[in-house]
């Protein structure tokens, strides 16, 4: 048969890392094709080659049976290939319509005109039920709306093959359902869809066929209806994966952390508004909400990464509001930051150095006023073994060269191994595969068992419900719900997250 796209014997190398190793992939016309794999398996790299962001060292691409050269995204667009990236490629200061037109502008007598574009885009909005305000500025609309803008960008360019890279990572349950219906409607019209995701149940719901990659190699391509979620997970990681979270009852202790009336402003705008809550020993409190509703600013204010306008924070009986970041850590605060590369690691340091960033000055790692490199190396090897941190050169590996999942494991190891009583985990499993997620969830639950207090922020609704004992929902900088996890309902949480429902925190 003639595939819509056939990628034959694709090999892509970055330095000594073989990201794609002789991969052959065929996508049929009008199908929804899922691509699964662990972090670093080569999924996004393969699709980036198809979209012209990377050039393969070996292999060829056939489009509608004809060999093609795709040297850049403009070549891909001319073939009708569009891509919605995991991190949206939008200009935040531009309006919706300006972003959609960008690079495809109409001019009349040298003056920019959006008359024809506006008509075409409105037709697309009505046809595919992608309602969005064309004159709104990107920075002022929700993440879900921004994704619609990305989809409209592809449709405006008449794309008939659409690639979605982790498309549901920051969406509410309701928005996920809408997106799945949109994908299915595209396929019914004859468009070809490729979906890169680590969410197995979504592949099961939306995809016709699926390809699994592991460590740069092709493992299998199969009809989704013939393969169980458990089998797909085993193909991904090469072993059986536990999907049920074993969360035994733990008796909570005293209040370990308390936030009183925290308000935070950014550029004169209040982004966190009078937020108060507490976390007890042996309790995991999860903060749910769509990205951009003040979660990041709240955690940064608590940890000292940004100032708060009002409020106090307490660790045990100590007011730590005005303490330095180092003092907060020494008082017993541990923090897994949202951006592992910007705030969690020094990328040009080796792994062993990153594992002692917060306690290198303690007697444990010093000898006669100098760093004790033997002690640091031995400490790193213990953490590498305990947390299964994979790297080419072990403790001396440059962190920049490690995969995102292993960078995250390194941060988790550093924060958990040092003395602490309160752990903040901001997006602890973002972008990780099922195997890494399983390990991190186990570590968080072990901390809970040890009577640590844990505050977890996640945009993954399943993760919030599985791991948390109590759930707070943030919407537009405020806590609009405070619910016991055992009483929580996915659809109800989605309504709180969208601001359509509100309850008094208990």
C-alpha positions as CSV (number, residue, x, y, z in Angstrom):
1,X,0.0,0.0,0.0
2,X,1.0,3.7,-0.4
3,X,1.5,5.3,3.0
4,X,0.8,9.0,3.5
5,X,4.3,9.2,5.1
6,X,7.0,6.6,5.1
7,X,10.2,7.2,7.0
8,X,12.8,4.5,6.0
9,X,15.9,3.5,7.9
10,X,16.1,6.9,9.8
11,X,19.2,7.3,11.9
12,X,19.9,10.5,13.9
13,X,23.0,11.0,16.1
14,X,23.8,13.7,18.6
15,X,27.5,13.4,19.5
16,X,27.8,9.9,20.9
17,X,24.0,9.5,21.4
18,X,22.1,7.6,18.8
19,X,18.6,9.2,19.1
20,X,17.1,7.2,16.2
21,X,18.7,3.9,15.2
22,X,17.6,2.7,11.8
23,X,13.9,3.4,12.3
24,X,11.3,2.6,9.6
25,X,7.8,4.0,10.2
26,X,4.7,4.1,7.9
27,X,1.6,6.2,8.6
28,X,-1.5,5.4,6.6
29,X,-3.7,8.1,5.0
30,X,-6.6,9.2,7.3
31,X,-5.4,7.2,10.4
32,X,-4.6,8.4,13.9
33,X,-1.1,7.0,14.6
34,X,0.2,7.0,18.2
35,X,3.9,7.1,19.0
36,X,4.9,5.8,22.5
37,X,8.2,5.5,24.3
38,X,10.2,6.3,27.4
39,X,12.0,9.7,27.9
40,X,14.9,9.8,25.5
41,X,13.4,7.0,23.3
42,X,13.6,9.2,20.2
43,X,9.9,10.0,19.6
44,X,10.1,13.8,19.3
45,X,13.4,13.6,17.4
46,X,11.8,11.3,14.8
47,X,8.9,13.7,14.3
48,X,11.2,16.7,14.3
49,X,13.0,15.1,11.4
50,X,9.7,14.8,9.6
51,X,8.8,18.4,10.3
52,X,12.3,19.7,9.2
53,X,13.7,20.8,12.5
54,X,16.4,18.1,12.3
55,X,18.2,16.4,9.4
56,X,18.8,12.7,9.6
57,X,22.3,11.3,9.0
58,X,20.8,8.3,7.2
59,X,17.5,7.3,5.7
60,X,14.8,8.8,3.4
61,X,11.3,10.1,3.6
62,X,8.5,9.3,1.2
63,X,5.3,11.5,1.1
64,X,2.4,10.1,-0.9
65,X,4.8,7.5,-2.3
66,X,7.3,10.1,-3.6
67,X,10.7,10.7,-2.1
68,X,11.0,14.2,-0.6
69,X,13.6,16.4,1.0
70,X,12.5,18.2,4.1
71,X,15.2,20.6,5.1
72,X,13.1,23.0,7.3
73,X,9.5,23.6,8.5
74,X,8.7,25.6,5.4
75,X,9.3,22.5,3.3
76,X,7.0,20.5,5.7
77,X,4.3,23.2,5.4
78,X,4.4,23.1,1.6
79,X,3.8,19.4,1.8
80,X,0.9,19.9,4.1
81,X,2.6,18.8,7.3
82,X,1.8,20.8,10.5
83,X,3.0,20.3,14.0
84,X,1.7,21.4,17.4
85,X,4.8,21.3,19.7
86,X,4.7,20.4,23.4
87,X,5.9,23.9,24.2
88,X,3.8,26.2,22.0
89,X,5.5,28.3,19.4
90,X,3.4,31.5,19.9
91,X,4.4,35.2,20.3
92,X,2.8,36.1,23.6
93,X,2.6,39.9,22.8
94,X,0.8,39.3,19.5
95,X,-3.0,38.7,19.1
96,X,-4.5,35.4,18.1
97,X,-5.0,36.3,14.5
98,X,-1.5,37.8,14.2
99,X,0.0,34.5,15.4
100,X,-2.2,32.4,13.0
101,X,-1.2,34.7,10.1
102,X,2.5,34.9,11.0
103,X,4.6,34.1,7.9
104,X,1.5,33.9,5.7
105,X,0.4,37.6,5.9
106,X,-1.7,39.3,3.3
107,X,-0.8,42.8,2.1
108,X,-2.6,45.3,0.0
109,X,-0.6,48.2,-1.4
110,X,2.1,47.4,1.1
111,X,-0.3,47.5,4.1
112,X,-1.0,44.4,6.2
113,X,-4.6,43.2,5.7
114,X,-6.3,40.6,7.8
115,X,-9.7,40.7,6.0
116,X,-9.3,37.5,4.0
117,X,-7.5,35.8,6.8
118,X,-10.2,36.6,9.3
119,X,-12.9,35.2,7.1
120,X,-10.9,32.0,6.5
121,X,-10.1,31.6,10.2
122,X,-13.7,32.2,11.3
123,X,-14.8,29.5,8.8
124,X,-12.3,27.1,10.4
125,X,-13.5,28.0,13.9
126,X,-17.1,27.3,13.0
127,X,-16.3,24.2,11.1
128,X,-14.2,22.5,13.8
129,X,-15.8,24.2,16.9
130,X,-12.5,25.8,17.9
131,X,-13.9,28.9,19.5
132,X,-11.3,31.5,20.3
133,X,-11.2,35.3,20.4
134,X,-9.1,36.4,17.4
135,X,-8.3,39.8,18.8
136,X,-7.2,38.5,22.3
137,X,-3.5,38.7,23.1
138,X,-1.9,35.3,23.5
139,X,-0.6,36.1,27.1
140,X,-4.2,36.7,28.2
141,X,-5.8,33.5,27.1
142,X,-5.7,30.0,28.7
143,X,-3.3,27.2,27.8
144,X,-6.2,25.3,26.3
145,X,-7.1,28.3,24.1
146,X,-3.4,28.7,23.1
147,X,-3.4,25.1,21.9
148,X,-6.5,25.9,19.7
149,X,-4.5,28.7,18.2
150,X,-1.7,26.3,17.3
151,X,-4.3,23.9,15.7
152,X,-5.8,26.8,13.7
153,X,-2.3,27.8,12.6
154,X,-2.0,24.3,11.0
155,X,-5.4,24.4,9.4
156,X,-4.9,28.0,8.1
157,X,-1.9,26.6,6.2
158,X,-4.1,23.8,4.7
159,X,-2.1,21.1,6.5
160,X,-3.5,17.6,5.9
161,X,-1.1,15.8,8.1
162,X,-1.1,17.0,11.7
163,X,1.5,16.0,14.4
164,X,0.7,16.5,18.1
165,X,3.6,16.4,20.6
166,X,2.2,15.6,24.1
167,X,-1.0,17.5,23.3
168,X,-2.8,16.9,26.6
169,X,0.0,17.7,29.1
170,X,-1.6,20.9,30.4
171,X,-5.3,20.4,29.6
172,X,-8.3,19.9,31.9
173,X,-10.3,16.6,31.6
174,X,-13.0,18.4,29.6
175,X,-10.4,20.0,27.3
176,X,-8.8,16.6,26.7
177,X,-12.2,15.1,25.6
178,X,-12.7,18.1,23.3
179,X,-9.3,17.6,21.7
180,X,-9.9,13.9,21.2
181,X,-13.1,14.7,19.4
182,X,-11.4,17.3,17.3
183,X,-8.7,14.7,16.3
184,X,-11.4,12.2,15.4
185,X,-13.2,14.7,13.3
186,X,-10.0,15.5,11.4
187,X,-9.4,11.8,10.7
188,X,-13.0,11.4,9.4
189,X,-12.3,14.2,6.9
190,X,-9.3,12.2,5.6
191,X,-6.5,14.1,7.5
192,X,-3.7,12.0,8.9
193,X,-2.8,12.5,12.6
194,X,0.3,11.5,14.5
195,X,0.1,11.7,18.4
196,X,3.2,11.6,20.6
197,X,2.2,10.9,24.1
198,X,3.1,8.9,27.3
199,X,-0.6,8.6,28.3
200,X,-1.5,5.1,27.4
201,X,-5.3,5.4,28.0
202,X,-5.4,8.3,25.5
203,X,-3.7,6.3,22.9
204,X,-6.2,3.5,23.5
205,X,-9.1,6.0,23.1
206,X,-8.0,7.9,20.1
207,X,-5.4,6.0,18.0
208,X,-5.9,3.4,15.2
209,X,-2.3,2.1,15.2
210,X,0.7,2.7,17.4
211,X,4.5,2.5,17.2
212,X,6.6,2.0,20.2
213,X,10.2,3.2,20.4
214,X,12.7,2.3,23.2
215,X,16.2,3.7,23.5
216,X,16.2,4.9,19.9
217,X,15.1,1.6,18.4
218,X,11.8,0.5,16.9
219,X,10.1,-2.1,19.1
220,X,6.8,-2.7,17.4
221,X,3.9,-1.3,15.4
222,X,0.5,-2.7,16.0
223,X,-3.3,-2.1,15.8
224,X,-4.3,-0.5,19.1
225,X,-7.5,-2.5,19.4
226,X,-5.5,-5.7,19.6
227,X,-3.1,-4.7,22.4
228,X,-3.8,-3.9,26.1
229,X,-2.5,-0.9,28.0
230,X,-0.4,-3.2,30.1
231,X,1.2,-4.7,27.0
232,X,1.9,-1.3,25.6
233,X,3.6,-0.2,28.9
234,X,5.8,-3.4,28.9
235,X,6.9,-2.6,25.3
236,X,7.8,0.9,26.3
237,X,10.0,0.2,29.3
238,X,10.9,-3.4,28.7
239,X,9.4,-4.7,32.0
240,X,6.0,-5.0,33.7
241,X,4.7,-1.7,35.1
242,X,2.4,-1.2,38.1
243,X,-0.5,1.1,37.3
244,X,-2.3,1.0,40.6
245,X,-0.8,3.2,43.3
246,X,-0.5,1.4,46.6
247,X,-1.3,4.2,49.0
248,X,-1.8,2.7,52.5
249,X,-3.6,4.7,55.2
250,X,-1.2,6.9,57.2
251,X,-2.1,8.7,60.4
252,X,-1.4,12.4,60.0
253,X,0.5,14.3,62.7
254,X,0.9,17.9,63.6
255,X,0.8,20.8,61.1
256,X,4.3,21.0,59.6
257,X,3.7,23.8,57.1
258,X,1.3,26.7,57.2
259,X,0.7,29.5,54.6
260,X,-1.3,32.6,55.8
261,X,-2.9,35.1,53.4
262,X,-0.2,34.9,50.7
263,X,-0.6,37.4,47.8
264,X,1.9,37.8,44.9
265,X,2.0,40.4,42.2
266,X,3.6,40.3,38.7
267,X,4.0,43.5,36.8
268,X,1.4,45.1,39.1
269,X,-1.1,42.3,38.5
270,X,-2.2,40.1,41.4
271,X,-1.5,36.5,40.4
272,X,-1.9,34.9,43.9
273,X,-4.7,36.4,45.9
274,X,-4.9,35.8,49.7
275,X,-4.1,32.1,49.7
276,X,-4.0,30.2,53.0
277,X,-3.6,26.4,53.7
278,X,-1.7,24.0,55.8
279,X,0.0,20.6,55.4
280,X,0.3,18.0,58.2
281,X,3.0,15.4,58.8
282,X,2.2,12.2,56.8
283,X,0.0,14.1,54.4
284,X,0.3,14.8,50.7
285,X,-1.7,17.9,49.7
286,X,-2.1,18.2,45.9
287,X,-2.7,21.5,44.2
288,X,-4.7,21.0,40.9
289,X,-5.5,23.6,38.3
290,X,-4.8,24.6,34.7
291,X,-1.3,26.0,34.2
292,X,-1.2,29.7,34.6
293,X,-3.5,30.1,37.5
294,X,-0.9,31.2,40.1
295,X,0.6,27.8,41.0
296,X,4.1,28.7,39.9
297,X,4.1,32.1,41.6
298,X,2.8,30.6,44.8
299,X,5.5,28.0,45.0
300,X,8.2,30.5,44.0
301,X,7.0,32.9,46.8
302,X,7.1,30.1,49.4
303,X,10.6,28.9,48.4
304,X,12.0,32.4,48.1
305,X,12.4,32.6,44.3
306,X,10.2,35.7,44.2
307,X,8.8,38.1,46.8
308,X,5.3,38.0,48.2
309,X,3.3,41.2,48.7
310,X,1.5,39.9,51.8
311,X,1.4,36.8,53.9
312,X,3.5,34.6,56.2
313,X,4.8,31.1,56.0
314,X,5.5,28.8,58.9
315,X,7.6,25.6,59.2
316,X,6.6,24.0,62.5
317,X,6.6,26.8,65.0
318,X,9.1,29.0,63.1
319,X,8.1,31.9,60.9
320,X,10.4,31.5,57.9
321,X,8.8,34.2,55.7
322,X,11.9,36.5,55.6
323,X,14.6,33.9,55.7
324,X,17.0,33.4,52.9
325,X,16.7,30.4,50.6
326,X,19.6,28.7,52.3
327,X,18.1,29.3,55.7
328,X,14.8,27.8,54.6
329,X,16.5,24.7,53.3
330,X,18.5,24.4,56.6
331,X,15.2,24.7,58.5
332,X,13.9,21.6,56.7
333,X,12.4,22.7,53.4
334,X,13.1,20.6,50.3
335,X,12.0,21.6,46.8
336,X,11.6,19.9,43.4
337,X,11.3,22.9,41.1
338,X,9.0,23.1,38.1
339,X,11.8,23.9,35.7
340,X,14.5,21.3,36.4
341,X,17.0,23.0,34.1
342,X,16.6,26.6,35.1
343,X,16.0,26.2,38.9
344,X,17.0,22.6,39.7
345,X,20.4,21.9,38.2
346,X,23.6,23.5,37.1
347,X,23.8,21.9,33.7
348,X,27.5,22.4,33.1
349,X,28.4,20.8,36.5
350,X,28.8,17.0,36.7
351,X,26.2,14.8,38.4
352,X,28.1,14.4,41.7
353,X,28.4,18.2,42.1
354,X,24.7,18.7,41.5
355,X,23.9,16.1,44.1
356,X,25.5,18.2,46.9
357,X,24.6,21.7,45.8
358,X,22.7,22.4,49.0
359,X,25.1,20.8,51.5
360,X,28.6,21.0,50.0
361,X,29.7,23.2,52.9
362,X,28.8,20.7,55.6
363,X,31.4,18.6,57.4
364,X,30.2,15.5,55.5
365,X,31.7,16.7,52.3
366,X,34.7,18.8,53.6
367,X,38.2,17.9,54.6
368,X,40.4,20.6,56.0
369,X,38.4,23.4,54.4
370,X,38.5,21.7,51.0
371,X,35.8,19.6,49.2
372,X,36.3,15.9,50.0
373,X,36.0,14.5,46.5
374,X,36.1,10.9,47.6
375,X,33.1,11.4,49.9
376,X,31.3,13.3,47.2
377,X,31.9,10.5,44.7
378,X,30.8,7.8,47.0
379,X,27.7,9.8,48.0
380,X,26.8,10.2,44.3
381,X,27.2,6.5,43.6
382,X,24.8,5.6,46.4
383,X,22.2,8.0,45.0
384,X,22.7,6.7,41.4
385,X,22.1,3.2,42.6
386,X,19.2,4.0,44.8
387,X,17.3,6.2,42.3
388,X,18.4,4.4,39.1
389,X,19.9,7.5,37.6
390,X,21.2,6.5,34.2
391,X,24.1,8.4,32.6
392,X,27.1,7.6,30.4
393,X,29.9,8.3,32.8
394,X,28.2,7.8,36.2
395,X,29.0,10.4,38.9
396,X,31.2,12.4,36.6
397,X,28.6,12.8,33.8
398,X,27.9,16.3,32.7
399,X,24.3,16.9,33.7
400,X,23.5,18.7,30.4
401,X,24.0,15.5,28.5
402,X,21.5,13.5,30.6
403,X,17.9,12.9,29.6
404,X,15.1,14.9,31.2
405,X,13.9,11.9,33.2
406,X,17.3,11.2,34.7
407,X,17.8,14.9,35.4
408,X,14.5,14.8,37.4
409,X,15.7,11.7,39.3
410,X,18.9,13.5,40.2
411,X,16.9,16.4,41.7
412,X,14.6,14.0,43.6
413,X,17.6,12.2,45.0
414,X,19.3,15.4,46.2
415,X,16.1,16.7,47.9
416,X,15.1,13.5,49.6
417,X,18.5,12.4,50.9
418,X,19.1,15.7,52.8
419,X,17.5,16.3,56.2
420,X,14.0,17.8,55.7
421,X,10.5,17.9,57.1
422,X,8.6,19.5,54.3
423,X,8.9,18.6,50.6
424,X,7.5,20.7,47.8
425,X,7.2,18.8,44.5
426,X,6.3,21.0,41.6
427,X,5.3,19.0,38.5
428,X,7.5,16.0,39.7
429,X,6.7,13.8,36.8
430,X,6.2,16.3,33.9
431,X,7.2,14.7,30.6
432,X,8.3,11.5,32.2
433,X,7.5,8.0,31.0
434,X,5.5,5.4,32.9
435,X,8.5,3.7,34.4
436,X,10.0,6.9,35.9
437,X,6.6,8.1,37.1
438,X,6.1,4.8,38.9
439,X,9.5,5.3,40.7
440,X,8.8,8.9,41.7
441,X,5.4,8.2,43.0
442,X,6.8,5.4,45.2
443,X,9.4,7.8,46.6
444,X,6.8,10.4,47.4
445,X,4.6,7.8,49.2
446,X,7.7,6.6,51.1
447,X,8.2,10.2,52.3
448,X,4.6,10.3,53.4
449,X,5.1,7.0,55.3
450,X,8.1,8.6,57.1
451,X,5.7,11.4,58.3
452,X,7.1,14.1,56.0
453,X,4.7,16.8,54.9
454,X,4.4,17.0,51.1
455,X,2.9,19.7,48.9
456,X,2.6,18.5,45.3
457,X,1.6,20.7,42.3
458,X,0.6,18.9,39.2
459,X,-1.3,19.6,36.0
460,X,-2.0,15.9,35.6
461,X,-5.4,15.3,37.1
462,X,-4.9,11.5,37.4
463,X,-1.6,12.1,39.4
464,X,-3.3,14.5,41.7
465,X,-6.1,12.0,42.5
466,X,-3.8,9.0,42.8
467,X,-1.2,10.5,45.1
468,X,-2.9,13.2,47.1
469,X,-4.7,12.8,50.5
470,X,-6.3,16.2,50.1
471,X,-6.8,18.3,47.0
472,X,-6.7,22.1,46.6
473,X,-7.8,23.6,43.3
474,X,-6.4,27.0,42.2
475,X,-8.3,29.2,39.7
476,X,-7.2,32.7,38.9
477,X,-4.8,32.9,41.8
478,X,-7.3,31.7,44.5
479,X,-8.0,28.4,46.1
480,X,-11.6,27.6,45.0
481,X,-11.9,24.1,46.5
482,X,-10.4,22.0,49.3
483,X,-11.5,18.3,48.9
484,X,-10.5,15.0,50.4
485,X,-9.0,12.9,47.5
486,X,-11.2,9.9,48.4
487,X,-14.3,12.1,47.8
488,X,-13.0,13.7,44.6
489,X,-14.6,13.3,41.2
490,X,-12.7,14.0,37.9
491,X,-15.5,15.9,36.3
492,X,-16.1,18.0,39.4
493,X,-12.4,18.8,39.7
494,X,-12.5,19.9,36.0
495,X,-15.4,22.3,36.7
496,X,-13.4,23.9,39.6
497,X,-10.3,24.1,37.3
498,X,-12.3,25.9,34.7
499,X,-13.8,28.3,37.2
500,X,-17.4,27.1,36.7
501,X,-17.7,25.8,40.2
502,X,-16.4,27.1,43.5
503,X,-16.7,25.9,47.1
504,X,-15.5,27.4,50.4
505,X,-12.2,25.8,51.5
506,X,-12.8,23.5,54.5
